[in-house]
Amino acid sequence: MADIGLTKNRTTTASLSYWGPAIRGALNPTTLVALLLALVLIFLVANPLFQLVKYSFTKAADGSFTFGNYVTAFGRPRYVQALINSLKLGVVAAAVSCVIAVPLAWGVSRTNMPGRNFIHVMVLGSFLIPPFVGAIGWILLGGPNAGWINRGWMALTGASSGPFNIFSFSGLALVTALYSFPLIYVFTKSALDLISTEMEEAASILGAGPVQTTLRITLPLALPAILGSVLLVFLEVLGLYGTPALIAIPAGFNVVTTQLAAFFENPVRVEVAAAFSMPMVGITVLLLWAQRRLLSRKSYVTVGGKGGHRTPMDLGAFRWVMFGYAMLIAAITVFMPLIVILQTAFSRAWAVPMSAANFTLRNFQQVLFDQVTVRQALFNTFEYAIITATICTALGFAIAYISHRRLLPFSGALASVTLAPFAVPGIVLAICFYAAYAPPPFSLYGMSALVIVAFITRFLPIAFTNSNSAIQGLHPELEEAVRIAGGTQARALWQVVLPILKKSLFGSWLLIFIIGTRELSTAMFLSGPQTRVISVLTLELSEQGQYEMLSAISILLLAVTAVVTLIGTAVLGRDFMLRRT
């Protein structure tokens, strides 16, 4: 009997010695954190995307499998025309954005054009203006009857009508491009900054002029970055809701995003909306793949490297033509819309010229003190943006650190899931969350938690990408030194990694906060009466024609954005807002 007991003890000891490391590994804090992150990503990304696909094949009446949603979504010419209109708008807006951005980037990066720093700041200014605020400015400027441009034209010429109608496809494409071109500018300027001027000087020695050198040497080297950014703008336009809602709906034509909104009117047809959004997801995935392929061709873009010889190209008298072009773009993207919005914010009636009798502060009084709905929307906007930025920054850093340091076998899968929302337009992402968490058992529709969770998912790829780029520049030897001295992984993270990367993390926080205050597409279908944000309220006030109060809200939003941007500029440099990927 003693031998049997001894044998059992030996078996138990051997078993513990075999499974002990595995158990201790499973209980390791890093492993537990990684597993927790995996569960969070399933909740934030995987489940909503799965529910979107599931709903597209689900019959509303009994929950059975059906292809009927796709038949309904694409069985009417009006719905198909909305998809065609969106593709057409994306192509035209991306082309116009390219025409605006590439000459500006070339002038700022490669030439002796006057005022290059000022023009660069103006591009940043146009990026800071939310697209729906820019659309409001251009409605006040280019409305067919009361718009200031048309009224000025009629006063000067005596004509009965003005030459410009913002409520048209061309007006929509122009306004969309005016607030989309900064993306192309950033990618193009970054590529041009990496190219040494030695090849351009060699071409000049061989007799090539500035135009020939630019077209045959400079721009071809930056072509992958230009094409990649054009594809990115196309995708941004495809998922844009605010500008089409303000301009396309009054103009009487549909795009995909406005049609998706129509599916959410009573009765709500989320199944049809899910089916109708599938082409957008497919197009986005395909073009994002093409964009990454183009931008990965770094050997085609860089020749001399950033440290190469750089001499600005002398444009002679043509530099003033370039400066005039740049100032024209600054005028129509920043100065003119902001001036007319500012004038409207302090006016009793926006269509009446500014005078002492028409001047008032009542619009701001209503926004800040009298209108509870507006005040609540302002509070919600900044509360959601702060919470979203904080959670996104922490979560994005944690995933980037685990992924880059390969702390788990499935670290790469965590990164891939984190980046998945890049392939889903904001309005489609809203449908995902409506399908996943609005019905029972969660029943989160109309609650602030649903809006915040959707915002976190929407902006998590930005935080992850920024953190991943920062961690790539941090050598692991610094952390290994702490561990050699007896410290743990957590101590190395707290005492070495975070202090070094704190500016990068702060930059991510500021960027997500600013973008979060202007997000519309994701909030449109998820916010209720008590959880409405400013971007959603903007559309409602526009439908009511309350442009005076709307302009006051826009000024307050831009003022907060400007203050945050100045803080970021003082701490991180002027270009922190343009580091999106």
JOQUIBEL-V979411 format. One record per backbone hydrogen bond with DSSP energy under -1.0 kcal/mol. NH is the residue of the N-H (numbers start at 0). CO is the residue of the C=O. E is the energy in kcal/mol with one decimal. If there is no record, write none. Layout:
nh->NH co->CO e->E
nh->NH co->CO e->E
This chain:
nh->4 co->0 e->-2.4
nh->5 co->1 e->-2.6
nh->6 co->2 e->-2.4
nh->7 co->3 e->-2.3
nh->8 co->4 e->-2.4
nh->9 co->5 e->-2.4
nh->10 co->6 e->-2.4
nh->11 co->7 e->-2.7
nh->12 co->8 e->-2.7
nh->13 co->9 e->-2.6
nh->14 co->10 e->-2.4
nh->15 co->11 e->-2.5
nh->16 co->12 e->-2.4
nh->17 co->13 e->-1.6
nh->18 co->14 e->-2.9
nh->19 co->15 e->-2.3
nh->22 co->18 e->-2.7
nh->23 co->19 e->-3.2
nh->24 co->20 e->-2.6
nh->25 co->21 e->-2.3
nh->26 co->22 e->-1.9
nh->31 co->27 e->-2.4
nh->32 co->28 e->-2.6
nh->33 co->29 e->-2.5
nh->34 co->30 e->-2.6
nh->35 co->31 e->-2.3
nh->36 co->32 e->-2.5
nh->37 co->33 e->-2.2
nh->38 co->34 e->-2.1
nh->39 co->35 e->-2.3
nh->40 co->36 e->-2.6
nh->41 co->37 e->-1.9
nh->42 co->38 e->-2.0
nh->43 co->39 e->-2.7
nh->44 co->40 e->-3.0
nh->45 co->40 e->-1.5
nh->46 co->41 e->-3.1
nh->48 co->44 e->-2.0
nh->49 co->45 e->-2.4
nh->50 co->46 e->-2.7
nh->51 co->47 e->-2.0
nh->52 co->48 e->-1.9
nh->53 co->49 e->-2.7
nh->54 co->50 e->-3.0
nh->55 co->51 e->-1.6
nh->56 co->53 e->-1.2
nh->57 co->54 e->-1.7
nh->58 co->63 e->-3.1
nh->62 co->58 e->-2.4
nh->65 co->56 e->-2.1
nh->70 co->66 e->-1.6
nh->71 co->67 e->-2.5
nh->72 co->68 e->-2.6
nh->73 co->69 e->-2.0
nh->79 co->75 e->-1.8
nh->80 co->76 e->-2.7
nh->81 co->77 e->-1.4
nh->82 co->78 e->-1.4
nh->83 co->79 e->-2.2
nh->84 co->80 e->-3.0
nh->85 co->81 e->-2.1
nh->86 co->82 e->-2.2
nh->87 co->83 e->-2.6
nh->88 co->84 e->-2.8
nh->89 co->85 e->-2.7
nh->90 co->86 e->-2.1
nh->91 co->87 e->-2.5
nh->92 co->88 e->-2.9
nh->93 co->89 e->-2.1
nh->94 co->90 e->-2.2
nh->95 co->91 e->-2.7
nh->96 co->92 e->-2.5
nh->97 co->93 e->-2.0
nh->98 co->94 e->-2.2
nh->99 co->95 e->-2.0
nh->100 co->96 e->-3.0
nh->101 co->97 e->-2.2
nh->103 co->99 e->-1.0
nh->104 co->100 e->-3.0
nh->105 co->101 e->-2.6
nh->106 co->102 e->-2.7
nh->107 co->103 e->-2.6
nh->108 co->104 e->-2.6
nh->109 co->105 e->-2.7
nh->111 co->312 e->-1.7
nh->118 co->114 e->-2.4
nh->119 co->115 e->-2.2
nh->120 co->116 e->-2.1
nh->121 co->117 e->-2.0
nh->122 co->118 e->-2.0
nh->123 co->119 e->-1.8
nh->124 co->120 e->-2.2
nh->125 co->121 e->-2.3
nh->126 co->122 e->-1.8
nh->127 co->123 e->-1.8
nh->128 co->124 e->-1.2
nh->133 co->129 e->-2.4
nh->134 co->130 e->-2.3
nh->135 co->131 e->-1.7
nh->136 co->132 e->-2.3
nh->137 co->133 e->-2.0
nh->138 co->134 e->-1.8
nh->139 co->135 e->-2.1
nh->140 co->136 e->-1.4
nh->141 co->137 e->-3.3
nh->142 co->138 e->-1.2
nh->146 co->142 e->-1.0
nh->147 co->139 e->-1.9
nh->148 co->140 e->-2.4
nh->150 co->146 e->-2.5
nh->151 co->147 e->-2.3
nh->152 co->148 e->-2.1
nh->153 co->149 e->-2.5
nh->154 co->150 e->-2.2
nh->155 co->151 e->-2.0
nh->156 co->152 e->-2.5
nh->157 co->153 e->-2.1
nh->165 co->141 e->-2.2
nh->167 co->165 e->-2.0
nh->171 co->167 e->-2.5
nh->172 co->168 e->-2.7
nh->173 co->169 e->-2.3
nh->174 co->170 e->-2.4
nh->175 co->171 e->-2.4
nh->176 co->172 e->-2.2
nh->177 co->173 e->-2.2
nh->179 co->176 e->-1.4
nh->180 co->176 e->-1.9
nh->182 co->179 e->-1.4
nh->184 co->180 e->-2.4
nh->185 co->181 e->-2.5
nh->186 co->182 e->-2.0
nh->187 co->183 e->-2.6
nh->188 co->184 e->-2.9
nh->189 co->185 e->-2.3
nh->190 co->186 e->-2.0
nh->191 co->187 e->-2.7
nh->192 co->188 e->-2.5
nh->194 co->191 e->-1.2
nh->196 co->308 e->-2.7
nh->200 co->196 e->-2.4
nh->201 co->197 e->-2.1
nh->202 co->198 e->-2.2
nh->203 co->199 e->-2.1
nh->204 co->200 e->-2.2
nh->205 co->201 e->-1.6
nh->206 co->203 e->-1.5
nh->207 co->202 e->-2.5
nh->212 co->208 e->-2.8
nh->213 co->209 e->-2.3
nh->214 co->210 e->-2.5
nh->215 co->211 e->-2.2
nh->216 co->212 e->-2.2
nh->217 co->212 e->-1.6
nh->218 co->213 e->-2.7
nh->220 co->216 e->-1.2
nh->221 co->217 e->-1.2
nh->225 co->221 e->-2.1
nh->226 co->222 e->-3.0
nh->227 co->223 e->-2.5
nh->228 co->224 e->-2.1
nh->229 co->225 e->-2.2
nh->230 co->226 e->-2.1
nh->231 co->227 e->-1.6
nh->232 co->228 e->-2.3
nh->233 co->229 e->-2.3
nh->234 co->230 e->-2.0
nh->235 co->231 e->-2.2
nh->236 co->232 e->-2.8
nh->237 co->233 e->-2.0
nh->238 co->234 e->-1.4
nh->239 co->236 e->-1.3
nh->244 co->240 e->-2.5
nh->245 co->241 e->-1.9
nh->246 co->242 e->-2.0
nh->247 co->243 e->-1.3
nh->248 co->243 e->-1.6
nh->250 co->246 e->-1.5
nh->252 co->247 e->-1.9
nh->258 co->254 e->-2.2
nh->259 co->255 e->-2.5
nh->260 co->256 e->-1.9
nh->261 co->257 e->-1.6
nh->262 co->258 e->-1.6
nh->263 co->260 e->-1.1
nh->264 co->261 e->-1.5
nh->268 co->262 e->-2.9
nh->272 co->268 e->-2.3
nh->273 co->269 e->-2.4
nh->274 co->270 e->-2.0
nh->275 co->271 e->-2.7
nh->276 co->272 e->-1.5
nh->280 co->276 e->-1.7
nh->281 co->277 e->-2.5
nh->282 co->278 e->-2.7
nh->283 co->279 e->-2.4
nh->284 co->280 e->-2.5
nh->285 co->281 e->-2.2
nh->286 co->282 e->-2.5
nh->287 co->283 e->-2.6
nh->288 co->284 e->-1.9
nh->289 co->285 e->-2.0
nh->290 co->286 e->-2.7
nh->291 co->287 e->-2.4
nh->292 co->288 e->-1.9
nh->293 co->289 e->-2.1
nh->294 co->290 e->-2.7
nh->295 co->291 e->-1.4
nh->296 co->293 e->-1.2
nh->297 co->295 e->-2.1
nh->299 co->296 e->-1.1
nh->301 co->297 e->-2.6
nh->307 co->304 e->-1.6
nh->312 co->109 e->-3.6
nh->317 co->314 e->-1.6
nh->318 co->315 e->-1.4
nh->319 co->316 e->-1.5
nh->321 co->317 e->-2.2
nh->322 co->318 e->-1.9
nh->323 co->319 e->-2.3
nh->324 co->320 e->-2.3
nh->325 co->321 e->-2.5
nh->326 co->322 e->-2.4
nh->327 co->323 e->-1.9
nh->328 co->324 e->-2.1
nh->329 co->325 e->-2.3
nh->330 co->326 e->-2.2
nh->331 co->327 e->-2.2
nh->332 co->328 e->-1.7
nh->333 co->329 e->-2.3
nh->334 co->329 e->-1.8
nh->335 co->330 e->-3.0
nh->337 co->333 e->-2.1
nh->338 co->334 e->-2.6
nh->339 co->335 e->-2.2
nh->340 co->336 e->-2.1
nh->341 co->337 e->-2.6
nh->342 co->338 e->-2.5
nh->343 co->339 e->-2.0
nh->344 co->340 e->-2.3
nh->345 co->341 e->-1.1
nh->346 co->343 e->-1.5
nh->347 co->357 e->-2.0
nh->351 co->348 e->-1.5
nh->358 co->354 e->-1.0
nh->359 co->345 e->-2.0
nh->364 co->360 e->-1.9
nh->365 co->361 e->-2.9
nh->366 co->362 e->-1.9
nh->367 co->363 e->-2.6
nh->368 co->364 e->-2.5
nh->369 co->364 e->-1.7
nh->370 co->365 e->-3.3
nh->374 co->370 e->-2.4
nh->375 co->371 e->-2.7
nh->376 co->372 e->-2.0
nh->377 co->373 e->-2.4
nh->378 co->374 e->-2.3
nh->379 co->375 e->-2.9
nh->380 co->376 e->-2.5
nh->381 co->377 e->-2.0
nh->382 co->378 e->-2.5
nh->383 co->379 e->-3.0
nh->384 co->380 e->-1.9
nh->385 co->381 e->-2.2
nh->386 co->382 e->-2.4
nh->387 co->383 e->-2.8
nh->388 co->384 e->-2.5
nh->389 co->385 e->-2.2
nh->390 co->386 e->-2.5
nh->391 co->387 e->-2.8
nh->392 co->388 e->-2.2
nh->393 co->389 e->-2.1
nh->394 co->390 e->-3.0
nh->395 co->391 e->-3.1
nh->396 co->392 e->-2.0
nh->397 co->393 e->-2.3
nh->398 co->394 e->-2.4
nh->399 co->395 e->-2.3
nh->400 co->396 e->-2.8
nh->401 co->397 e->-2.4
nh->402 co->398 e->-2.6
nh->403 co->399 e->-2.9
nh->404 co->400 e->-2.4
nh->406 co->401 e->-1.9
nh->410 co->407 e->-1.5
nh->413 co->409 e->-1.6
nh->414 co->410 e->-1.8
nh->415 co->411 e->-2.1
nh->416 co->412 e->-2.4
nh->417 co->413 e->-2.2
nh->418 co->414 e->-1.8
nh->421 co->418 e->-1.9
nh->422 co->419 e->-2.2
nh->423 co->420 e->-1.6
nh->428 co->424 e->-2.5
nh->429 co->425 e->-1.9
nh->430 co->426 e->-1.4
nh->431 co->427 e->-2.2
nh->432 co->428 e->-2.2
nh->433 co->429 e->-2.3
nh->434 co->430 e->-2.7
nh->435 co->431 e->-2.0
nh->436 co->432 e->-2.7
nh->437 co->433 e->-1.4
nh->442 co->438 e->-2.4
nh->443 co->436 e->-2.8
nh->445 co->525 e->-1.2
nh->446 co->443 e->-2.2
nh->450 co->446 e->-1.1
nh->451 co->447 e->-2.5
nh->452 co->448 e->-2.5
nh->453 co->449 e->-2.1
nh->454 co->450 e->-2.4
nh->455 co->451 e->-2.7
nh->456 co->452 e->-2.2
nh->457 co->453 e->-2.3
nh->458 co->454 e->-2.3
nh->459 co->455 e->-1.5
nh->462 co->458 e->-1.6
nh->463 co->459 e->-2.8
nh->464 co->460 e->-2.6
nh->465 co->461 e->-2.4
nh->466 co->462 e->-2.4
nh->467 co->463 e->-2.8
nh->468 co->464 e->-2.2
nh->469 co->465 e->-1.9
nh->470 co->466 e->-2.7
nh->471 co->467 e->-1.8
nh->473 co->470 e->-1.7
nh->477 co->474 e->-1.4
nh->479 co->475 e->-2.3
nh->480 co->476 e->-2.0
nh->481 co->477 e->-1.0
nh->482 co->478 e->-1.9
nh->483 co->479 e->-2.5
nh->484 co->480 e->-1.6
nh->485 co->482 e->-1.3
nh->486 co->481 e->-2.7
nh->491 co->487 e->-2.3
nh->492 co->488 e->-2.2
nh->493 co->489 e->-2.4
nh->494 co->490 e->-2.9
nh->495 co->491 e->-1.7
nh->496 co->491 e->-1.9
nh->497 co->492 e->-2.5
nh->499 co->495 e->-1.6
nh->500 co->496 e->-2.3
nh->504 co->500 e->-2.5
nh->505 co->501 e->-2.3
nh->506 co->502 e->-2.3
nh->507 co->503 e->-2.1
nh->508 co->504 e->-2.2
nh->509 co->505 e->-2.5
nh->510 co->506 e->-2.4
nh->511 co->507 e->-2.5
nh->512 co->508 e->-2.4
nh->513 co->509 e->-2.4
nh->514 co->510 e->-2.3
nh->515 co->511 e->-2.6
nh->516 co->512 e->-1.6
nh->523 co->519 e->-1.8
nh->526 co->522 e->-1.8
nh->536 co->532 e->-2.4
nh->537 co->533 e->-2.3
nh->538 co->534 e->-1.0
nh->539 co->535 e->-1.4
nh->540 co->536 e->-2.5
nh->541 co->537 e->-2.1
nh->542 co->538 e->-2.1
nh->543 co->539 e->-1.2
nh->544 co->541 e->-1.1
nh->545 co->540 e->-2.3
nh->546 co->544 e->-1.6
nh->549 co->545 e->-2.1
nh->550 co->546 e->-2.4
nh->551 co->547 e->-1.7
nh->552 co->548 e->-2.3
nh->553 co->549 e->-2.1
nh->554 co->550 e->-2.3
nh->555 co->551 e->-2.1
nh->556 co->552 e->-2.5
nh->557 co->553 e->-2.6
nh->558 co->554 e->-2.3
nh->559 co->555 e->-2.2
nh->560 co->556 e->-2.2
nh->561 co->557 e->-2.6
nh->562 co->558 e->-2.2
nh->563 co->559 e->-2.4
nh->564 co->560 e->-2.4
nh->565 co->561 e->-2.4
nh->566 co->562 e->-2.1
nh->567 co->563 e->-2.5
nh->568 co->564 e->-2.8
nh->569 co->565 e->-2.4
nh->570 co->566 e->-2.0
nh->571 co->567 e->-3.4
nh->572 co->568 e->-1.6
nh->575 co->572 e->-1.2
nh->577 co->574 e->-1.2
nh->578 co->575 e->-1.0
nh->579 co->577 e->-1.4
